[in-house]
Amino acid sequence: MTNTSPSPVDVRSLAAAGGAAPSLHNSQPWFFRPTVDAGGLAVFVDGRRAVPLTDPAGRAMHISVGAAVFNLRVAALHLGRKPVVTLSSHDTPELPVAVLDLSQGADAAYPYGPDLYPAIAERHSSRLPFSNRDVPERVVGDLIAAAEAEGAVLDVLEEGDARRVLDLTAEAERRTAADVARQAETRTWLRLEAPATDGIPRAALGPQDHDARVPVRAFTGHPPTSPVTTQRFEALPQVATLTTRFDHPQDWMRAGQAMERAWLLATVHGLRMSVLHQAVEWPDTRANLRDPRTGPGYVQMVLRMGYGPPGAPTPRRPVSETLDPTDPWRE
């Protein structure tokens, strides 16, 4: 059955859900606009919120926008609408990277398994220590299936591969620490004092690992520009890589949707996650993340998962900044 167009209240609710997605340095590089026929929502990459030294190709930016698209899909189902997504193959910044047709009623309330909508608000990156409790195989299987359904491969690593990936992440963190320009770029996203609507607040920084097992990003630099605490992290972090077959903007968007689908499902299961992004920021360490035994592919994300305290929430831009009923690119 065909429904009427989403109401202005529904559109704002959708934009708020999309804006809750994770992004590199909480840069929130997205913009939403109702489609011309008012039957859906167009999604744009907001290049004005790029992190160009850390993410020169815009790969992380597209992954973030892909995560926002998945949140929009979940929110649309919550409103009783069937989200039909079309990803664009162009690389023109003035055009949307995805369009969601929301004109049809939903066929099923929960096509992704459990109701993921409450998890949109509950999901936070946790840079805190996790327990040594293993993630059950059943839950791991559910996360793998969730990513596969979005066209990506989630590989939860055994000890040897996990240590190899952690070593590459630590190497990349050391290299970033020596890059003065990248350090300066990262610090522009810190929000240590005044309230903000983007970036990383002090509460979300998290401690450093006392035993250096988990290479947590040092947002405040090397040496740190503000006091840093240390805690003992889990003995063997549970690490997963998210891989796509190809490495184009559409693949990055699919990776973002796969990441967010798995992350919301993990949240439903009581799992915490964080992104170990350092190794994918350097071409050589990123290439070495791939396990040659699994065949060709491109690692898009490294995820750490486990049981522990939730991360602190990060601020979000108001809907008035991310949603505009007019063309946001018109001069």
C-alpha positions in Angstrom: 0.0 0.0 0.0 1.3 3.5 -0.9 1.4 6.0 1.9 1.3 9.8 1.9 4.6 11.6 1.9 6.4 11.8 5.3 5.2 14.7 7.4 7.6 17.5 8.4 7.6 15.9 11.9 8.6 12.6 10.4 11.3 14.1 8.3 12.8 15.8 11.3 12.7 12.5 13.2 14.5 10.8 10.3 17.2 13.5 10.2 17.8 13.2 13.9 18.2 9.4 13.6 20.6 9.8 10.7 22.6 12.4 12.6 23.2 10.0 15.4 25.5 7.8 13.3 29.2 7.5 14.2 31.8 9.5 12.2 35.6 10.1 12.2 36.3 12.6 15.0 32.5 13.1 15.3 32.7 15.3 12.3 29.1 14.4 11.2 29.8 15.0 7.5 26.2 14.6 6.2 23.3 16.7 5.0 19.7 15.6 4.4 17.1 17.1 2.1 13.5 16.0 1.2 13.3 14.7 -2.4 11.6 16.9 -5.0 8.5 14.8 -4.9 8.5 15.0 -1.1 8.3 11.2 -1.0 11.7 10.5 0.4 15.0 11.9 1.6 18.2 12.7 -0.2 21.5 12.2 1.6 24.6 14.3 0.8 28.2 14.2 1.8 29.1 17.5 3.4 32.6 18.1 2.2 32.8 21.2 4.4 33.2 18.9 7.4 36.1 16.8 5.9 39.2 15.7 7.7 41.5 16.0 4.7 44.9 15.0 6.1 43.6 11.9 7.9 41.0 11.0 5.2 42.3 12.5 1.9 40.2 10.3 -0.3 37.0 10.9 1.7 36.7 7.2 2.4 35.9 7.6 6.1 33.5 10.4 5.3 31.5 8.1 2.9 31.5 5.3 5.5 30.1 7.7 8.1 27.4 8.8 5.6 26.6 5.1 4.9 26.1 4.6 8.7 23.7 7.6 8.7 21.8 5.9 5.7 21.3 2.8 7.7 20.0 4.7 10.7 17.6 6.4 8.3 16.4 3.0 7.1 15.8 1.8 10.7 14.0 5.1 11.6 11.8 4.8 8.4 10.7 1.3 9.5 9.9 2.7 12.9 7.6 5.1 11.2 5.9 2.3 9.2 7.6 3.1 5.9 9.6 0.8 3.6 13.0 2.4 2.9 14.1 1.8 -0.7 17.7 3.0 -1.1 19.5 4.0 -4.3 23.2 4.6 -4.0 24.7 7.0 -6.6 27.7 6.1 -8.6 28.8 9.7 -9.3 31.5 11.7 -7.5 29.8 15.1 -7.9 29.6 16.8 -4.5 26.5 18.8 -5.5 24.5 15.6 -6.0 23.2 13.2 -3.3 25.2 10.0 -2.6 22.0 8.2 -1.6 18.2 8.6 -2.1 15.6 6.9 0.1 12.2 6.4 -1.4 9.8 6.3 1.6 6.5 6.3 -0.3 5.6 2.7 0.5 4.3 1.1 3.7 6.7 -1.3 5.4 6.3 -5.0 4.6 7.7 -6.0 8.0 8.3 -4.1 11.2 11.7 -5.7 12.0 13.4 -7.1 8.8 16.8 -6.8 10.5 15.9 -9.2 13.3 15.2 -7.4 16.6 14.0 -3.8 16.8 17.1 -1.8 16.2 15.5 1.7 16.6 16.1 2.1 20.4 19.8 1.2 19.8 20.3 4.3 17.6 20.2 6.5 20.7 21.9 3.9 22.9 24.9 3.3 20.7 28.1 5.1 21.7 31.8 4.5 21.0 33.3 3.1 24.1 37.1 3.8 24.5 37.0 2.3 28.0 38.4 -1.1 29.1 36.3 -4.1 28.4 36.1 -7.3 30.5 37.9 -10.5 29.5 34.5 -12.2 28.7 34.4 -13.7 25.2 31.6 -12.7 22.9 29.4 -15.9 22.4 29.7 -17.6 19.0 26.0 -17.1 18.5 26.3 -13.4 18.8 29.4 -13.3 16.6 27.5 -15.3 14.0 24.6 -12.7 14.1 27.1 -9.8 13.6 28.7 -11.6 10.7 25.4 -12.2 9.0 24.3 -8.6 9.6 27.4 -7.3 7.7 27.1 -9.9 5.0 23.5 -8.8 4.3 24.9 -5.3 3.6 27.5 -6.5 1.2 30.5 -6.6 3.5 32.6 -9.2 5.4 33.0 -8.9 9.1 35.9 -11.1 10.2 36.2 -11.6 14.0 39.8 -12.4 14.4 41.5 -15.2 16.2 44.4 -14.4 18.6 47.3 -14.4 16.0 45.5 -12.2 13.5 44.1 -10.0 16.3 47.6 -9.3 17.6 48.9 -8.7 14.0 46.1 -6.1 13.5 46.8 -4.5 16.9 50.5 -4.2 16.0 49.7 -2.5 12.7 47.3 -0.1 14.6 50.0 0.7 17.1 52.5 1.3 14.3 50.1 3.7 12.6 49.4 5.5 15.9 53.2 6.0 16.3 53.4 7.4 12.8 50.5 9.7 13.3 52.1 10.9 16.6 55.1 12.0 14.6 53.0 13.9 12.0 52.7 17.4 13.3 50.1 18.4 10.7 47.8 15.4 11.4 48.1 16.1 15.1 47.1 19.7 14.6 44.1 18.5 12.5 42.9 16.1 15.1 43.1 18.8 17.8 40.8 21.0 15.8 38.0 18.4 16.6 38.6 18.4 20.3 35.9 20.1 22.4 37.5 20.0 25.9 35.9 23.0 27.5 32.9 24.8 26.0 29.7 22.9 25.0 29.6 22.0 21.4 27.5 20.2 18.7 30.3 18.2 17.1 33.8 16.9 17.8 35.2 15.0 20.8 34.4 16.2 24.3 36.7 15.4 27.2 34.4 12.8 28.6 34.6 10.7 25.4 38.4 10.6 25.1 38.9 7.6 27.4 42.0 6.5 29.1 45.2 5.1 27.6 46.0 1.4 28.1 48.4 1.1 31.0 50.0 -2.0 29.4 49.8 -0.7 25.8 47.8 -3.7 24.6 45.1 -1.6 23.0 46.4 1.3 20.9 43.8 3.9 21.8 44.1 7.1 19.7 45.8 9.9 21.7 43.5 12.8 20.7 45.5 15.3 22.8 48.8 14.6 21.0 52.2 13.3 21.8 53.2 14.5 24.3 49.6 15.2 25.5 48.4 18.8 25.8 46.2 17.8 28.8 46.5 15.2 31.6 46.0 11.6 30.5 44.9 8.8 32.7 45.7 5.1 32.2 43.8 2.0 33.0 44.4 -1.7 32.4 42.5 -3.0 29.3 41.5 -6.5 28.4 44.3 -9.0 28.0 43.4 -9.9 24.4 41.0 -7.4 22.8 38.4 -8.9 20.5 39.0 -7.3 17.2 37.2 -7.5 13.9 37.9 -6.2 10.4 35.2 -5.0 8.0 36.1 -5.7 4.4 34.5 -5.0 1.0 35.5 -6.6 -2.4 36.1 -3.3 -4.1 37.2 0.1 -2.9 34.9 2.8 -4.5 32.6 5.3 -2.9 29.6 3.0 -3.2 31.7 0.3 -1.4 32.5 2.7 1.3 28.8 3.6 1.7 28.0 -0.2 1.9 30.7 -0.6 4.5 29.1 2.2 6.6 25.7 0.5 6.4 27.2 -2.8 7.4 29.2 -1.3 10.2 26.1 0.4 11.7 23.8 -2.6 11.2 26.3 -4.8 13.1 26.9 -2.0 15.7 23.2 -1.5 16.5 22.7 -5.3 16.7 25.7 -5.5 19.0 24.1 -2.8 21.2 20.9 -4.8 21.4 23.1 -7.8 22.6 24.7 -5.6 25.3 28.0 -5.4 23.5 30.2 -2.2 23.3 32.2 -1.2 20.3 34.8 1.3 19.3 36.7 1.9 16.1 40.5 1.5 15.8 40.9 3.7 12.8 44.6 4.5 12.8 45.8 1.6 10.5 43.4 2.4 7.7 44.6 6.0 7.6 48.0 5.0 6.1 48.1 3.1 2.7 50.7 0.6 3.7 49.3 -0.4 7.1 45.9 -0.5 5.6 47.1 -2.9 2.8 48.7 -5.1 5.5 45.5 -5.4 7.5 44.1 -7.7 4.8 44.6 -11.4 5.5 45.9 -12.8 2.1 44.4 -16.2 3.1 40.9 -14.8 2.7 41.3 -13.6 -0.9 41.1 -10.2 -2.4 39.4 -7.3 -0.6 39.8 -4.0 1.1 39.7 -3.5 4.8 37.5 -0.5 5.5 37.3 -0.6 9.3 38.9 -2.2 12.4 36.4 -2.7 15.3 37.1 -3.5 18.9 34.2 -5.2 20.7 33.5 -6.5 24.2 31.5 -6.3 27.4 32.0 -3.2 29.5 30.8 0.2 30.4 29.1 2.3 27.8 31.0 5.2 26.3 30.2 8.7 27.0 27.8 10.3 24.4 29.2 12.7 22.0 27.3 15.9 21.0 25.2 16.1 17.9 24.4 18.9 15.5 20.8 20.1 15.7 18.4 19.0 13.0 18.2 22.7 11.9 21.8 22.4 10.7 21.5 19.0 9.0 18.1 19.3 7.3 17.0 22.0 4.9 13.8 21.8 2.8 15.5 23.8 0.1 18.6 23.0 -2.0 21.5 23.3 0.4 24.0 23.6 -2.4 22.3 26.5 -4.2 24.3 29.8 -3.9 
